[in-house]
Amino acid sequence: MTDSRRKRRFLFVMQYPGYLRYFDSTVRGLAARGHHVEVIFDKPNKQAEGAEALAGVPGVEILEGRPPSHGDQVWATVARAVRGTIDYVRYYHPKFVDAVYLRDRMRKVVPPIFGFLARRNSSTAGVTQALVWVFTVCEKAIPSSVRIERFIKSRHADAVLVTPLVTARCGQTDYIKSAQVLGIPAAACIASWDHLTTKGLIRVRPDLVSVWNREQEAEAVEYHGIDPAHIVITGAQPFDRWFERTPTDRAAFCQAIGLRSDRPIVLFVGSTASISAPEAELHFVRRWIAALRGEARLTDVGILIRPHPYNCTHWLDADFSDLPNVAIYPRGANPVNESDRQDYFDSLFHSAAVVGVNTTAMIEAAIVGRTVHSVLAPEFRDTQGGTLHFRYLLAENGGFLRVAESLSEHARQVAETVESPAIGRAACDQFVERFIRPHGRSVAATPLLVDALEKMASKRRARATVPAVLYPLQALLKLAGSVAVRRERRRPRAAVAKQGSA
């Protein structure tokens, strides 16, 4: 057995169980090779059903409770301030000038002391890079957490993995930092295709950053300053499961969902609440159905509405019974187990066309070979035109998406697809081979990611330390943090005193 294939211990820190939809195959792959994988969640109760994906897998242990946080209140305060600010100023970059939704969302995590930066929306690339450099240097001066170091050592980890790392003020940065202080290699496993352009920055350089394709590699280099030598391109491992699946009989599937099996099906895939507000989604779908029915070629097609599992409450009692051959199904299932995944696959496979703003579902439809449509509706303007990743799907950028400016134009495009289902298949195939499986359509991504993680775990790294040149900055940051903590501690007492004198 080669050194890279010796049995290793991996500690995988995930934000919450829902992230297993991206990495359950990776964890299973490591365990299948004899490694021991411990998984722990920052928020174990959020999307807790996601843990079903690893139920009963030998060699995998889901740790109870939450992973320890930094522990030092002063440094935790400094870290939140530095990380929140760098996560915002990244959106100064001219390429994010239209990212109003993303910028406004991140503005909320900028601390009051840097509020003047939050009042600005954009700047030049040079100014953005300078500000990112300043706060990156501050991050380097923040010491590792002794509490987290002890936790990692207690798990006897040979490697530490984190995901997603790029959420606002993410505390997983401390796990990268503590692992490296201990001389243990650490990897940032990028979960989704939009994470490098829609969230915060990678503040500490991991030993390995896994990405799907060349586009993500370029994003990691340009926006996050990652050395290409530390990036591995594996393809999109969460989508491996859709390449080899066999569909359920069409008649049986249509009977289960309540649609006619003798008519084509148009599938609408719902989105998360952050992308598609619940009430707005309901109203849009009604307008959308009316537009389809107004097209002579679509008067009796089946319409399947598949709500997003984390934005489905408003669909639980939605009544569309006045609309013939329309089904809402399922109203709350989350495809984390094989049965629900098969049901989701069947929804894609048995559809003639797929419609929505849920970009992940669009990619999954493209893998299955279904032509995908979207309409530039006012309800979704910020989350379509205001994000960089959505542009990858557009035809002018090598994507597969058929986009319409109006519902009437959209209805005509859908009718064309229903009449000629293969109309967009070539574009889907080209996108999949470039974006999802860049090593070849037949080359699965999960084994490549497992290989890379094994290789990383087989090598010890030099212990990281705060450079001596940063000691003065470290002292200044600690002083500023101490002042902030003292002010925060006095604030409740002052508020109580004010209420008492009223």
BAMIDO-587869 format. One line per field, with one value per residue (C-alpha): residue in three letters; residue number from 1; x, y, z; chain. Coordinates in nm, 2 decimals, padded with zeros to 4 digits. Example, Ala and Ser with C-alpha at 12.3 -4.5 7.8 and 13.67 -1.06 7.14 Angstrom:
<pts>
aa <- [ALA, SER]
i <- [1, 2]
east <- [01.23, 01.37]
north <- [-00.45, -00.11]
up <- [00.78, 00.71]
ch <- [A, A]
</pts>
This chain:
<pts>
aa <- [MET, THR, ASP, SER, ARG, ARG, LYS, ARG, ARG, PHE, LEU, PHE, VAL, MET, GLN, TYR, PRO, GLY, TYR, LEU, ARG, TYR, PHE, ASP, SER, THR, VAL, ARG, GLY, LEU, ALA, ALA, ARG, GLY, HIS, HIS, VAL, GLU, VAL, ILE, PHE, ASP, LYS, PRO, ASN, LYS, GLN, ALA, GLU, GLY, ALA, GLU, ALA, LEU, ALA, GLY, VAL, PRO, GLY, VAL, GLU, ILE, LEU, GLU, GLY, ARG, PRO, PRO, SER, HIS, GLY, ASP, GLN, VAL, TRP, ALA, THR, VAL, ALA, ARG, ALA, VAL, ARG, GLY, THR, ILE, ASP, TYR, VAL, ARG, TYR, TYR, HIS, PRO, LYS, PHE, VAL, ASP, ALA, VAL, TYR, LEU, ARG, ASP, ARG, MET, ARG, LYS, VAL, VAL, PRO, PRO, ILE, PHE, GLY, PHE, LEU, ALA, ARG, ARG, ASN, SER, SER, THR, ALA, GLY, VAL, THR, GLN, ALA, LEU, VAL, TRP, VAL, PHE, THR, VAL, CYS, GLU, LYS, ALA, ILE, PRO, SER, SER, VAL, ARG, ILE, GLU, ARG, PHE, ILE, LYS, SER, ARG, HIS, ALA, ASP, ALA, VAL, LEU, VAL, THR, PRO, LEU, VAL, THR, ALA, ARG, CYS, GLY, GLN, THR, ASP, TYR, ILE, LYS, SER, ALA, GLN, VAL, LEU, GLY, ILE, PRO, ALA, ALA, ALA, CYS, ILE, ALA, SER, TRP, ASP, HIS, LEU, THR, THR, LYS, GLY, LEU, ILE, ARG, VAL, ARG, PRO, ASP, LEU, VAL, SER, VAL, TRP, ASN, ARG, GLU, GLN, GLU, ALA, GLU, ALA, VAL, GLU, TYR, HIS, GLY, ILE, ASP, PRO, ALA, HIS, ILE, VAL, ILE, THR, GLY, ALA, GLN, PRO, PHE, ASP, ARG, TRP, PHE, GLU, ARG, THR, PRO, THR, ASP, ARG, ALA, ALA, PHE, CYS, GLN, ALA, ILE, GLY, LEU, ARG, SER, ASP, ARG, PRO, ILE, VAL, LEU, PHE, VAL, GLY, SER, THR, ALA, SER, ILE, SER, ALA, PRO, GLU, ALA, GLU, LEU, HIS, PHE, VAL, ARG, ARG, TRP, ILE, ALA, ALA, LEU, ARG, GLY, GLU, ALA, ARG, LEU, THR, ASP, VAL, GLY, ILE, LEU, ILE, ARG, PRO, HIS, PRO, TYR, ASN, CYS, THR, HIS, TRP, LEU, ASP, ALA, ASP, PHE, SER, ASP, LEU, PRO, ASN, VAL, ALA, ILE, TYR, PRO, ARG, GLY, ALA, ASN, PRO, VAL, ASN, GLU, SER, ASP, ARG, GLN, ASP, TYR, PHE, ASP, SER, LEU, PHE, HIS, SER, ALA, ALA, VAL, VAL, GLY, VAL, ASN, THR, THR, ALA, MET, ILE, GLU, ALA, ALA, ILE, VAL, GLY, ARG, THR, VAL, HIS, SER, VAL, LEU, ALA, PRO, GLU, PHE, ARG, ASP, THR, GLN, GLY, GLY, THR, LEU, HIS, PHE, ARG, TYR, LEU, LEU, ALA, GLU, ASN, GLY, GLY, PHE, LEU, ARG, VAL, ALA, GLU, SER, LEU, SER, GLU, HIS, ALA, ARG, GLN, VAL, ALA, GLU, THR, VAL, GLU, SER, PRO, ALA, ILE, GLY, ARG, ALA, ALA, CYS, ASP, GLN, PHE, VAL, GLU, ARG, PHE, ILE, ARG, PRO, HIS, GLY, ARG, SER, VAL, ALA, ALA, THR, PRO, LEU, LEU, VAL, ASP, ALA, LEU, GLU, LYS, MET, ALA, SER, LYS, ARG, ARG, ALA, ARG, ALA, THR, VAL, PRO, ALA, VAL, LEU, TYR, PRO, LEU, GLN, ALA, LEU, LEU, LYS, LEU, ALA, GLY, SER, VAL, ALA, VAL, ARG, ARG, GLU, ARG, ARG, ARG, PRO, ARG, ALA, ALA, VAL, ALA, LYS, GLN, GLY, SER, ALA]
i <- [1, 2, 3, 4, 5, 6, 7, 8, 9, 10, 11, 12, 13, 14, 15, 16, 17, 18, 19, 20, 21, 22, 23, 24, 25, 26, 27, 28, 29, 30, 31, 32, 33, 34, 35, 36, 37, 38, 39, 40, 41, 42, 43, 44, 45, 46, 47, 48, 49, 50, 51, 52, 53, 54, 55, 56, 57, 58, 59, 60, 61, 62, 63, 64, 65, 66, 67, 68, 69, 70, 71, 72, 73, 74, 75, 76, 77, 78, 79, 80, 81, 82, 83, 84, 85, 86, 87, 88, 89, 90, 91, 92, 93, 94, 95, 96, 97, 98, 99, 100, 101, 102, 103, 104, 105, 106, 107, 108, 109, 110, 111, 112, 113, 114, 115, 116, 117, 118, 119, 120, 121, 122, 123, 124, 125, 126, 127, 128, 129, 130, 131, 132, 133, 134, 135, 136, 137, 138, 139, 140, 141, 142, 143, 144, 145, 146, 147, 148, 149, 150, 151, 152, 153, 154, 155, 156, 157, 158, 159, 160, 161, 162, 163, 164, 165, 166, 167, 168, 169, 170, 171, 172, 173, 174, 175, 176, 177, 178, 179, 180, 181, 182, 183, 184, 185, 186, 187, 188, 189, 190, 191, 192, 193, 194, 195, 196, 197, 198, 199, 200, 201, 202, 203, 204, 205, 206, 207, 208, 209, 210, 211, 212, 213, 214, 215, 216, 217, 218, 219, 220, 221, 222, 223, 224, 225, 226, 227, 228, 229, 230, 231, 232, 233, 234, 235, 236, 237, 238, 239, 240, 241, 242, 243, 244, 245, 246, 247, 248, 249, 250, 251, 252, 253, 254, 255, 256, 257, 258, 259, 260, 261, 262, 263, 264, 265, 266, 267, 268, 269, 270, 271, 272, 273, 274, 275, 276, 277, 278, 279, 280, 281, 282, 283, 284, 285, 286, 287, 288, 289, 290, 291, 292, 293, 294, 295, 296, 297, 298, 299, 300, 301, 302, 303, 304, 305, 306, 307, 308, 309, 310, 311, 312, 313, 314, 315, 316, 317, 318, 319, 320, 321, 322, 323, 324, 325, 326, 327, 328, 329, 330, 331, 332, 333, 334, 335, 336, 337, 338, 339, 340, 341, 342, 343, 344, 345, 346, 347, 348, 349, 350, 351, 352, 353, 354, 355, 356, 357, 358, 359, 360, 361, 362, 363, 364, 365, 366, 367, 368, 369, 370, 371, 372, 373, 374, 375, 376, 377, 378, 379, 380, 381, 382, 383, 384, 385, 386, 387, 388, 389, 390, 391, 392, 393, 394, 395, 396, 397, 398, 399, 400, 401, 402, 403, 404, 405, 406, 407, 408, 409, 410, 411, 412, 413, 414, 415, 416, 417, 418, 419, 420, 421, 422, 423, 424, 425, 426, 427, 428, 429, 430, 431, 432, 433, 434, 435, 436, 437, 438, 439, 440, 441, 442, 443, 444, 445, 446, 447, 448, 449, 450, 451, 452, 453, 454, 455, 456, 457, 458, 459, 460, 461, 462, 463, 464, 465, 466, 467, 468, 469, 470, 471, 472, 473, 474, 475, 476, 477, 478, 479, 480, 481, 482, 483, 484, 485, 486, 487, 488, 489, 490, 491, 492, 493, 494, 495, 496, 497, 498, 499, 500, 501, 502]
east <- [00.00, 00.14, 00.18, -00.11, -00.33, -00.25, -00.55, -00.60, -00.82, -01.02, -01.20, -01.46, -01.62, -01.94, -02.17, -02.48, -02.60, -02.75, -02.39, -02.38, -02.58, -02.25, -02.01, -02.18, -02.02, -01.68, -01.71, -01.83, -01.54, -01.29, -01.45, -01.46, -01.08, -01.05, -01.01, -01.20, -01.40, -01.55, -01.81, -01.92, -02.16, -02.14, -02.52, -02.63, -03.00, -03.02, -03.14, -03.07, -03.23, -02.92, -02.74, -02.95, -02.71, -02.44, -02.66, -02.50, -02.19, -01.89, -01.59, -01.80, -01.88, -02.10, -01.99, -02.25, -02.27, -02.10, -01.73, -01.56, -01.54, -01.23, -01.28, -01.10, -01.36, -01.12, -00.98, -01.32, -01.44, -01.14, -01.19, -01.56, -01.48, -01.19, -01.37, -01.70, -01.53, -01.32, -01.63, -01.79, -01.51, -01.46, -01.78, -01.61, -01.46, -01.59, -01.70, -01.95, -02.10, -02.44, -02.43, -02.67, -02.83, -02.50, -02.35, -02.65, -02.66, -02.30, -02.33, -02.50, -02.19, -01.97, -01.89, -01.98, -01.61, -01.58, -01.92, -01.77, -01.66, -02.02, -02.15, -01.95, -02.08, -01.79, -01.45, -01.16, -00.99, -00.68, -00.86, -01.04, -00.72, -00.55, -00.83, -00.84, -00.46, -00.49, -00.75, -00.58, -00.27, -00.48, -00.62, -00.26, -00.19, -00.49, -00.35, -00.48, -00.73, -00.58, -00.92, -00.96, -00.60, -00.69, -01.00, -00.82, -00.55, -00.82, -00.96, -00.61, -00.68, -00.43, -00.62, -00.89, -01.15, -01.39, -01.69, -01.80, -01.54, -01.67, -01.99, -01.99, -01.74, -01.70, -01.55, -01.42, -01.12, -01.00, -01.00, -00.77, -00.55, -00.53, -00.47, -00.17, -00.03, -00.03, 00.14, -00.18, -00.28, -00.62, -00.85, -01.13, -01.38, -01.58, -01.93, -02.12, -02.04, -02.15, -01.97, -01.66, -01.85, -02.16, -02.03, -01.72, -01.35, -01.11, -00.92, -00.65, -00.48, -00.56, -00.32, -00.57, -00.88, -01.10, -01.30, -01.51, -01.36, -01.13, -01.38, -01.38, -01.00, -00.98, -01.22, -01.01, -00.70, -00.85, -01.08, -00.93, -00.56, -00.51, -00.19, -00.29, -00.04, -00.28, -00.59, -00.73, -00.99, -01.20, -01.53, -01.86, -01.88, -02.24, -02.37, -02.21, -02.53, -02.72, -02.51, -02.58, -02.93, -03.22, -03.56, -03.89, -04.15, -04.32, -04.68, -04.61, -04.44, -04.72, -04.98, -04.79, -04.77, -05.12, -05.04, -05.15, -04.88, -04.99, -04.89, -04.55, -04.45, -04.30, -04.12, -04.09, -03.82, -03.86, -03.58, -03.47, -03.64, -03.33, -03.37, -03.74, -03.96, -04.25, -04.55, -04.37, -04.30, -04.67, -04.79, -04.52, -04.61, -04.97, -04.87, -04.63, -04.89, -05.14, -04.87, -04.80, -05.17, -05.20, -04.97, -05.17, -04.92, -04.91, -05.28, -05.29, -04.93, -04.87, -04.72, -04.52, -04.43, -04.16, -04.11, -03.76, -03.74, -03.62, -03.88, -04.19, -04.41, -04.62, -04.68, -04.81, -05.17, -05.14, -05.45, -05.41, -05.70, -05.87, -05.59, -05.62, -05.32, -05.11, -04.95, -04.75, -04.53, -04.37, -04.47, -04.19, -03.95, -03.58, -03.37, -03.12, -03.19, -03.20, -03.58, -03.62, -03.33, -03.48, -03.81, -03.63, -03.44, -03.77, -03.91, -03.62, -03.61, -03.98, -04.00, -03.97, -03.85, -03.74, -03.80, -03.69, -03.44, -03.29, -02.95, -02.85, -03.16, -03.08, -02.74, -02.90, -03.15, -02.87, -02.69, -03.01, -03.01, -03.32, -03.35, -03.36, -03.55, -03.57, -03.75, -03.60, -03.89, -03.88, -03.92, -03.58, -03.38, -03.13, -03.05, -03.02, -02.84, -02.68, -02.47, -02.17, -02.24, -02.58, -02.39, -02.21, -02.54, -02.61, -02.56, -02.32, -02.09, -02.10, -02.40, -02.72, -02.99, -03.27, -03.36, -03.66, -03.72, -04.10, -04.34, -04.49, -04.15, -04.07, -04.39, -04.30, -03.95, -04.10, -04.34, -04.05, -03.87, -04.18, -04.21, -03.84, -03.70, -03.35, -03.33, -03.09, -02.93, -02.60, -02.55, -02.63, -02.37, -02.10, -02.16, -02.15, -01.82, -01.67, -01.82, -01.93, -01.69, -01.39, -01.18, -01.44, -01.80, -01.72, -01.48, -01.66, -01.55, -01.58, -01.28, -01.06, -01.15, -01.09, -00.75, -00.66, -00.76, -00.57, -00.26, -00.29, -00.33, -00.02, 00.20, 00.28, 00.32, 00.55, 00.39, 00.25, 00.32, 00.24, 00.54, 00.74, 00.69, 00.32, 00.36, 00.31, -00.01, -00.12, -00.08, -00.28, -00.56, -00.57, -00.60, -00.88, -01.06, -01.03, -01.18, -01.46, -01.53, -01.53, -01.78, -02.00, -02.00, -02.09, -02.37, -02.64, -02.57, -02.61, -02.93, -03.07, -02.97, -03.14, -03.46, -03.45, -03.43, -03.72]
north <- [00.00, 00.34, 00.61, 00.81, 00.50, 00.44, 00.46, 00.82, 01.01, 01.31, 01.57, 01.73, 02.06, 02.15, 02.45, 02.23, 01.88, 02.01, 02.04, 01.66, 01.68, 01.81, 01.58, 01.26, 01.08, 01.22, 01.10, 00.76, 00.74, 00.81, 00.55, 00.29, 00.32, 00.24, 00.59, 00.71, 01.03, 01.23, 01.49, 01.78, 02.06, 02.43, 02.42, 02.06, 02.14, 02.32, 02.09, 01.80, 01.55, 01.59, 01.35, 01.07, 01.05, 00.90, 00.68, 00.35, 00.41, 00.21, 00.42, 00.74, 00.91, 01.21, 01.39, 01.52, 01.89, 02.18, 02.22, 02.46, 02.83, 03.05, 03.08, 03.41, 03.68, 03.96, 03.77, 03.64, 04.00, 04.11, 03.82, 03.89, 04.26, 04.18, 03.90, 04.09, 04.39, 04.20, 04.00, 04.33, 04.52, 04.24, 04.36, 04.70, 04.52, 04.66, 04.31, 04.32, 04.66, 04.50, 04.27, 04.48, 04.19, 04.03, 04.36, 04.46, 04.11, 04.14, 04.50, 04.37, 04.21, 04.51, 04.63, 04.99, 05.08, 05.02, 05.16, 05.42, 05.14, 05.00, 05.33, 05.28, 05.05, 05.01, 05.12, 05.04, 04.70, 04.85, 05.00, 04.67, 04.47, 04.72, 04.69, 04.32, 04.31, 04.53, 04.31, 03.99, 04.11, 04.18, 03.82, 03.69, 03.87, 03.70, 03.41, 03.06, 02.94, 02.72, 02.57, 02.46, 02.33, 02.11, 01.98, 01.89, 01.71, 01.52, 01.38, 01.26, 01.41, 01.36, 01.62, 01.89, 01.96, 02.25, 02.37, 02.61, 02.85, 03.15, 03.24, 03.58, 03.61, 03.23, 03.08, 02.78, 03.01, 02.93, 02.56, 02.61, 02.83, 02.59, 02.29, 02.46, 02.57, 02.20, 02.11, 01.93, 02.00, 02.16, 02.18, 02.41, 02.19, 02.44, 02.31, 02.48, 02.65, 03.00, 03.00, 03.18, 03.48, 03.51, 03.49, 03.60, 03.56, 03.28, 03.47, 03.21, 03.01, 02.64, 02.37, 02.26, 02.42, 02.18, 02.33, 02.19, 02.34, 02.60, 02.88, 02.82, 02.79, 03.14, 03.28, 03.13, 03.29, 03.63, 03.70, 03.49, 03.50, 03.13, 02.99, 02.77, 02.51, 02.46, 02.41, 02.08, 02.06, 01.75, 01.81, 01.85, 01.56, 01.63, 01.56, 01.22, 01.06, 01.18, 01.02, 00.65, 00.65, 00.46, 00.62, 00.49, 00.38, 00.70, 00.58, 00.49, 00.82, 01.02, 00.83, 00.91, 01.28, 01.32, 01.42, 01.26, 01.03, 01.09, 01.46, 01.62, 01.76, 02.10, 02.11, 02.43, 02.40, 02.64, 02.82, 02.91, 03.20, 03.42, 03.38, 03.36, 03.52, 03.29, 03.51, 03.64, 03.29, 03.19, 03.49, 03.44, 03.07, 03.16, 03.42, 03.17, 02.90, 03.15, 03.24, 02.88, 02.81, 03.12, 02.95, 02.72, 02.44, 02.42, 02.43, 02.08, 02.00, 01.87, 02.12, 01.99, 02.24, 02.11, 02.34, 02.39, 02.18, 02.48, 02.72, 02.50, 02.62, 02.84, 02.55, 02.31, 02.44, 02.61, 02.53, 02.50, 02.26, 02.51, 02.45, 02.13, 01.89, 02.09, 01.92, 02.04, 01.75, 01.69, 01.96, 01.92, 01.63, 01.69, 01.45, 01.34, 00.96, 00.73, 00.71, 01.09, 01.13, 00.88, 01.08, 01.40, 01.23, 01.11, 01.46, 01.58, 01.27, 01.26, 01.63, 01.77, 02.11, 02.25, 02.61, 02.81, 03.03, 02.76, 02.74, 02.41, 02.24, 02.39, 02.21, 01.89, 01.91, 01.97, 01.66, 01.46, 01.62, 01.84, 02.18, 02.45, 02.78, 03.09, 03.43, 03.75, 03.83, 04.14, 03.92, 03.77, 04.05, 04.09, 03.72, 03.67, 03.97, 04.06, 03.75, 03.64, 03.27, 03.30, 03.44, 03.11, 02.95, 03.20, 03.09, 03.38, 03.25, 02.89, 02.80, 02.61, 02.83, 02.95, 03.30, 03.51, 03.88, 03.83, 03.56, 03.55, 03.50, 03.24, 03.05, 03.03, 02.90, 02.63, 02.53, 02.49, 02.27, 02.05, 02.00, 01.93, 01.81, 01.78, 02.15, 02.24, 01.90, 01.98, 02.29, 02.09, 01.83, 02.09, 02.26, 01.94, 01.83, 02.17, 02.27, 01.95, 01.68, 01.86, 01.54, 01.37, 01.29, 00.93, 01.04, 01.08, 01.36, 01.19, 00.95, 01.25, 01.45, 01.15, 01.10, 01.46, 01.45, 01.13, 01.28, 01.59, 01.39, 01.19, 01.49, 01.68, 02.05, 02.30, 02.45, 02.79, 03.08, 03.45, 03.63, 03.84, 04.14, 04.14, 04.14, 04.52, 04.49, 04.20, 04.41, 04.69, 04.46, 04.31, 04.65, 04.75, 04.42, 04.47, 04.82, 04.68, 04.40, 04.64, 04.87, 04.57, 04.46, 04.81, 04.86, 04.64, 04.80, 05.14, 05.04, 04.90, 05.22, 05.43, 05.23, 05.26, 05.63, 05.67]
up <- [00.00, -00.10, 00.16, 00.01, 00.06, 00.43, 00.65, 00.76, 00.99, 00.83, 01.03, 00.81, 00.94, 00.76, 00.82, 00.85, 00.74, 00.42, 00.29, 00.27, -00.06, -00.20, -00.02, 00.09, -00.20, -00.11, 00.25, 00.14, -00.10, 00.17, 00.40, 00.12, 00.09, 00.46, 00.60, 00.91, 00.86, 01.14, 01.04, 01.26, 01.19, 01.29, 01.29, 01.35, 01.37, 01.04, 00.76, 01.00, 00.76, 00.54, 00.78, 00.64, 00.34, 00.57, 00.79, 00.87, 00.65, 00.80, 00.88, 00.91, 01.24, 01.28, 01.60, 01.84, 01.92, 01.76, 01.70, 01.94, 01.85, 01.90, 02.27, 02.32, 02.32, 02.22, 01.92, 01.82, 01.81, 01.61, 01.37, 01.31, 01.23, 01.00, 00.81, 00.78, 00.63, 00.38, 00.28, 00.19, 00.03, -00.22, -00.38, -00.46, -00.76, -01.10, -01.20, -00.91, -01.00, -01.08, -00.78, -00.58, -00.40, -00.31, -00.19, 00.02, 00.18, 00.28, 00.40, 00.71, 00.85, 00.84, 01.20, 01.30, 01.32, 00.95, 00.86, 00.64, 00.40, 00.40, 00.27, -00.05, -00.32, -00.57, -00.67, -00.90, -00.91, -00.76, -00.46, -00.41, -00.42, -00.18, 00.08, 00.05, 00.11, 00.42, 00.58, 00.47, 00.66, 00.96, 00.94, 00.93, 01.26, 01.44, 01.64, 01.62, 01.87, 02.14, 02.20, 01.84, 01.83, 02.13, 01.96, 01.64, 01.83, 02.03, 01.70, 01.59, 01.25, 00.97, 00.76, 00.82, 00.56, 00.57, 00.37, 00.26, 00.43, 00.23, 00.42, 00.59, 00.88, 00.86, 01.18, 00.97, 00.89, 01.24, 01.16, 00.86, 01.08, 01.38, 01.16, 00.99, 01.33, 01.43, 01.10, 00.97, 00.61, 00.56, 00.25, 00.15, -00.04, -00.25, -00.23, -00.51, -00.84, -00.72, -00.38, -00.50, -00.64, -00.43, -00.07, 00.13, 00.07, 00.15, 00.42, 00.50, 00.23, 00.26, 00.15, -00.11, -00.27, -00.47, -00.75, -01.04, -01.35, -01.51, -01.45, -01.08, -01.08, -01.24, -00.98, -00.69, -00.84, -00.93, -00.64, -00.36, -00.43, -00.43, -00.58, -00.88, -00.74, -00.45, -00.66, -00.78, -01.06, -01.00, -01.18, -00.99, -00.75, -00.62, -00.97, -01.01, -00.90, -01.20, -01.47, -01.42, -01.29, -01.45, -01.47, -01.33, -01.58, -01.72, -01.68, -01.31, -01.25, -01.40, -01.21, -00.88, -00.95, -01.10, -01.46, -01.79, -01.93, -02.29, -02.29, -02.26, -01.92, -01.86, -01.52, -01.31, -01.04, -00.74, -00.57, -00.22, -00.04, -00.09, -00.46, -00.49, -00.23, -00.14, -00.23, -00.54, -00.65, -00.62, -00.82, -01.08, -01.13, -01.19, -01.45, -01.60, -01.64, -01.80, -02.05, -02.14, -02.18, -02.40, -02.65, -02.88, -02.88, -02.49, -02.40, -02.26, -02.18, -01.83, -01.59, -01.29, -01.02, -00.79, -00.49, -00.35, -00.03, 00.17, 00.03, 00.02, 00.31, 00.09, -00.14, 00.13, 00.09, -00.25, -00.45, -00.83, -00.88, -01.11, -01.36, -01.56, -01.59, -01.33, -01.03, -00.74, -00.64, -00.40, -00.16, 00.08, 00.00, 00.02, -00.20, 00.06, 00.04, -00.26, -00.29, -00.29, -00.53, -00.77, -00.75, -00.84, -01.12, -01.27, -01.25, -01.47, -01.70, -01.79, -01.86, -02.22, -02.09, -01.75, -01.64, -01.34, -01.17, -00.95, -01.12, -00.96, -01.09, -01.43, -01.43, -01.32, -01.60, -01.85, -01.73, -01.80, -02.14, -02.10, -02.26, -01.99, -02.00, -01.79, -01.83, -01.71, -01.48, -01.25, -00.94, -01.00, -01.16, -00.88, -00.85, -01.22, -01.38, -01.05, -01.01, -01.20, -01.19, -01.37, -01.67, -01.72, -01.82, -02.10, -02.46, -02.54, -02.26, -02.38, -02.17, -02.25, -02.11, -02.34, -02.20, -02.29, -02.22, -02.17, -02.08, -02.43, -02.59, -02.32, -02.40, -02.77, -02.68, -02.45, -02.73, -02.97, -02.72, -02.65, -03.03, -03.07, -02.73, -02.86, -02.96, -02.68, -02.61, -02.79, -02.58, -02.26, -02.36, -02.43, -02.10, -01.90, -02.06, -01.99, -01.66, -01.48, -01.60, -01.75, -01.75, -01.98, -01.95, -01.84, -01.57, -01.23, -01.01, -00.67, -00.71, -00.83, -00.52, -00.29, -00.46, -00.40, -00.03, 00.02, -00.13, 00.08, 00.40, 00.33, 00.37, 00.68, 00.64, 00.82, 01.13, 01.06, 01.29, 01.29, 01.13, 01.38, 01.15, 01.23, 01.61, 01.64, 01.43, 01.64, 01.96, 01.80, 01.70, 02.04, 02.20, 01.96, 02.04, 02.41, 02.38, 02.17, 02.42, 02.72, 02.54, 02.45, 02.82, 02.94, 02.69, 02.86, 03.20, 03.05, 02.88, 03.21, 03.39, 03.13, 03.16, 03.54, 03.53, 03.29]
ch <- [A, A, A, A, A, A, A, A, A, A, A, A, A, A, A, A, A, A, A, A, A, A, A, A, A, A, A, A, A, A, A, A, A, A, A, A, A, A, A, A, A, A, A, A, A, A, A, A, A, A, A, A, A, A, A, A, A, A, A, A, A, A, A, A, A, A, A, A, A, A, A, A, A, A, A, A, A, A, A, A, A, A, A, A, A, A, A, A, A, A, A, A, A, A, A, A, A, A, A, A, A, A, A, A, A, A, A, A, A, A, A, A, A, A, A, A, A, A, A, A, A, A, A, A, A, A, A, A, A, A, A, A, A, A, A, A, A, A, A, A, A, A, A, A, A, A, A, A, A, A, A, A, A, A, A, A, A, A, A, A, A, A, A, A, A, A, A, A, A, A, A, A, A, A, A, A, A, A, A, A, A, A, A, A, A, A, A, A, A, A, A, A, A, A, A, A, A, A, A, A, A, A, A, A, A, A, A, A, A, A, A, A, A, A, A, A, A, A, A, A, A, A, A, A, A, A, A, A, A, A, A, A, A, A, A, A, A, A, A, A, A, A, A, A, A, A, A, A, A, A, A, A, A, A, A, A, A, A, A, A, A, A, A, A, A, A, A, A, A, A, A, A, A, A, A, A, A, A, A, A, A, A, A, A, A, A, A, A, A, A, A, A, A, A, A, A, A, A, A, A, A, A, A, A, A, A, A, A, A, A, A, A, A, A, A, A, A, A, A, A, A, A, A, A, A, A, A, A, A, A, A, A, A, A, A, A, A, A, A, A, A, A, A, A, A, A, A, A, A, A, A, A, A, A, A, A, A, A, A, A, A, A, A, A, A, A, A, A, A, A, A, A, A, A, A, A, A, A, A, A, A, A, A, A, A, A, A, A, A, A, A, A, A, A, A, A, A, A, A, A, A, A, A, A, A, A, A, A, A, A, A, A, A, A, A, A, A, A, A, A, A, A, A, A, A, A, A, A, A, A, A, A, A, A, A, A, A, A, A, A, A, A, A, A, A, A, A, A, A, A, A, A, A, A, A, A, A, A, A, A, A, A, A, A, A, A, A, A, A, A, A, A, A, A, A, A, A, A, A, A, A, A, A, A, A, A, A, A, A, A, A, A, A, A, A, A, A, A, A, A, A, A]
</pts>
